[in-house]
Amino acid sequence: MSIHEETSSNRTEDRVVGPRSRKALEQLKPYSPGKPIWEVQRELGLEHVVKLASNENPLGPSPKAIAAIQAALPDIHRYPDAQAAALRETLADALELSPCQLIITNGGDELITLLSETFLEPGDEIVVSSPTFSEYEFGACLMDARLVSVPLSPGYRYDADALLAAVTDKTKLVWLCSPNNPTGTYMPRKELERLLLGLPPQAMVVCDAAYSHFATAEDYSDGLEFVRAGLPLVVLQTFSKAYGLAGIRVGFGAAPEAVIRRILQVKEPFNVNALAQAAASAAVGDIDHLKASCDVNAKGREQLYAAFSRLGLEYAVSMSNFVLVELGEEAKRRYEALMAQGVITRYGDVWGLPQHIRVSVGTEEENAFFIECLTRVLEETK
Ligand SMILES: *Cc1c(COP(=O)(O)O)cnc(C)c1O
């Protein structure tokens, strides 16, 4: 490449101050997070801003988690427990697993990176459904592996056979986000079992169950039953959603011990800070907060569905804490108009859905404010 040619990651002025970044990084797409409340307040000069863009818990964290963080503060001059032993014990008890079947990570996102680092050689393949969470692709890019994308069926339904058909002898990981971000749809237990049993031995399912607590369908499975049964899969969980601890960064993986041992090889010793470990342990014990969070969410989903029906908008029935709704040709303008009124949602173009937005379920008041603004916006952008 001549010195005058530029790529986004290796601009000329960047290159003269140090080594080039790895070739594989040229494929990386930056993650686009939901806009923070303060940014919208500042940019648009708004007082009242409601954020329904990142699937956070509208009730906030468990009071028990806050108390645990406060109790742990005097000891933060000490390194955290590298094994997160107490948290693993607590989780193992709650989930009927052995602590050896668990790895604690700096959010579920870190587990996605660790899995990619553990299993993907350059040229290996991952299989994902599309649209889905973008971090699986990020992990594959990071390791110079190939993304194989299988479109969801109509109604955003998962198709185990289509996923199996996309598997080759290079496939290492099959990422299954269930309930799926951004569609809220899920893979029923029977199909998941068929997928697990149908894979060749060099390939493994990662069941991303970040939103499992919100799933109310009878035939939903978070995958943990299959870990208990000894099947080779990884179940990803997070404390960021139902537990309301997104800001402190903690998640975990559950898998057979032999799989966990391989992932531990690439884990940094102190990946999960002491406050996060304390908060997560306390949150697991706060069943009431978890239940309240799920109840508010189930009611909030119904509140949104009723409004969408009234407004004549198509939406996907969600097993999660967000709803994907179709706003038509004017979707981008409508998304921006919502923002201007103080409601932050997520625009669907990042998932190839330029006529949709994804809205997180908030408190009853937040949902009502969103519905009020949406009603006005639809009226103004006819
Ligand atoms: C939020 C989320 C995660 C994990 O998020 P962390 O905050 O890193 O724990 C994982 N998968 C999906 C699909 C998510 O939406």
The ligand as a Tripos MOL2 file, in Angstrom:
@<TRIPOS>MOLECULE
LIG
   15    15     1     0     0
SMALL
NO_CHARGES

@<TRIPOS>ATOM
      1 C1        -26.5130   -7.0820   26.6700 C.3       1 LIG1
      2 C2        -26.1340   -8.3240   25.9440 C.ar      1 LIG1
      3 C3        -25.0500   -9.1420   26.3300 C.ar      1 LIG1
      4 C4        -24.1120   -8.8900   27.4440 C.3       1 LIG1
      5 O1        -23.9380   -7.6200   27.8590 O.3       1 LIG1
      6 P1        -22.9050   -7.2720   29.0140 P.3       1 LIG1
      7 O2        -23.3610   -5.9630   29.4860 O.co2     1 LIG1
      8 O3        -21.5450   -7.2790   28.4060 O.co2     1 LIG1
      9 O4        -23.0230   -8.3500   30.0520 O.co2     1 LIG1
     10 C5        -24.8280  -10.2920   25.6350 C.ar      1 LIG1
     11 N1        -25.5930  -10.6440   24.6180 N.ar      1 LIG1
     12 C6        -26.6150   -9.9110   24.2170 C.ar      1 LIG1
     13 C7        -27.4370  -10.3780   23.0930 C.3       1 LIG1
     14 C8        -26.9140   -8.7180   24.8530 C.ar      1 LIG1
     15 O5        -27.9200   -7.9750   24.3940 O.3       1 LIG1
@<TRIPOS>BOND
     1     1     2 1
     2     2     3 ar
     3     2    14 ar
     4     3     4 1
     5     3    10 ar
     6     4     5 1
     7     5     6 1
     8     6     7 2
     9     6     8 1
    10     6     9 1
    11    10    11 ar
    12    11    12 ar
    13    12    13 1
    14    12    14 ar
    15    14    15 1
@<TRIPOS>SUBSTRUCTURE
     1 LIG1         1 GROUP 0 **** ****
